[in-house]
């Protein structure tokens, strides 16, 4: 439960940006890929750090 609490606390800082007036140079699949990949890597870093501190 502690690890879930850490990850849910950090999830509040992530915001969605609306790209209405900007040129889009990548498609939706690529954007989803790098957002999900960075979120997974960040969550894994939090989990490893939490396991080392407990």
Protein Blocks (a to p, Z undefined) as FASTA:
>chain_A
ZZmmmmmmmmmmpccdddfkbccfbdfklmmmmmmmmmmmmmmmmmmmmmmmZZ
